[in-house]
């Protein structure tokens, strides 16, 4: 994900790619999808990625939960403030 790419665009692209892979029978379990999605975010999201990864404890990380947290962060605008502070438009 590029620093200036919108999260919704990135999620759509990610879902398109995983759907294309599934169409050729290359499937990923839910936790792998969540981890790949989080690791594909721009460097500016590293703090959130660590928080989400550490919050799971021994539970399995679920893709929908990771996306929900990500979208919640965007909706509340708290991450945008950090990005602007770092000089990202």
Helices and strands as residue ranges (DSSP letters): H 7-23, H 30-39, G 43-45, H 46-55, H 63-76, H 78-85
